[in-house]
Amino acid sequence: MSGPGRAPFVGDGLLVVDKPAGWTSHDVVARARRLCGTRKVGHAGTLDPMATGVLVLGVGRGTKLLTFLVGDDKAYTATVRLGQATVTDDAEGEVSATTDASGLTEDQVVTAVRDLTGDIEQVPSAVSAVKVDGVRSYARVRSGQDVQLAARPVRVARFDVLDIRREDLVVDLDVEVEVSSGTYVRALARDLGDALGVGGHLTALRRTRVGGLRAGSARSLEALSADGAVAQALLPLADAARATLSCRELDDAQTRALGYGQRIPSEQPGRTDPVAAFAPDGRLVAVLDESREQARAHVVLAPAGGG
């Protein structure tokens, strides 16, 4: 439903936004609510204000897909500054230590990067959104508390150094990384600096991919503000599910059964990933859990007799 100052409802689906620097993810959601004509807009994982790039929004019933995208792997380009540590592990925090990094060799950097690639244990930044007893870690830090977060397993599938630039006492690295959900790239910058004994922090970050959704399909808020641009950019439910999830084609009987909330035989019992199930006419019916012999619906998007 649209309201004063809000556009007509654009429809259900996913919107891939190219987040600008200086905006919070909540800022982007607030703008998208006006552009899409609904308050039912959410995102599939925050980006820090200094970061740019892919922010996936769910619109209308598309919000029901977001929970299945949060766990997708992600890709970034970033710049790491060696020789300076900051209180936030990125350029938004005050410099807490400065160490001469001019003597670092390329071999030292490559070796330290290799040691941070693969399955590793990572301590999130203290100013991250990780909750401690129900309160965000960054909120505790800002209130003056000393927060010590536990290390957790993450996977860094790729950590490539594209360029090394030297300026006075610091060394800047342009890097590309592909990481599992829950990996903090600024924590990688911090840990790389610590491993080299000079400290480090992130000075630039751009998310280039979330699962199968890439920056090439992202649209800026400025572009989306043009007449008709949101409707053109919106990935409808079925297209969004096909782009982001494993897929299963249903027959008419299976479509009816799921629409009534019933279970159907799993196509591949034991699989752990969510499966998008489509009616013969191409509609997205449900997202399934096929971990057992009988598949159950995580969520039904086309209930029998409903819209």
Secondary structure, 3 states (H helix, E strand, C coil): CCCCCCCCCCCCEEEEEEECCCCCHHHHHHHHHHHHCCCCEEECCCCCCCCEEEEEEEEHHHHHHHHHHCCCCEEEEEEEEECEEECCCECCCCEEEECCCCCCCHHHHHHHHHHCCEEEEECCCCCCCCEECCEEHHHHHHCCCCCCCCCEEEEEEEEEEEEEEEECCEEEEEEEEEECCCCCHHHHHHHHHHHCCCCEEEEEEEEEEECCEEHHHCECHHHHCCCCHHHHHCEEHHHHHHHHCEEEECCHHHHHHHHCCCCEECCCCCCCCCEEEECCCCCEEEEEECCCCEEEEEEECCCCCCC
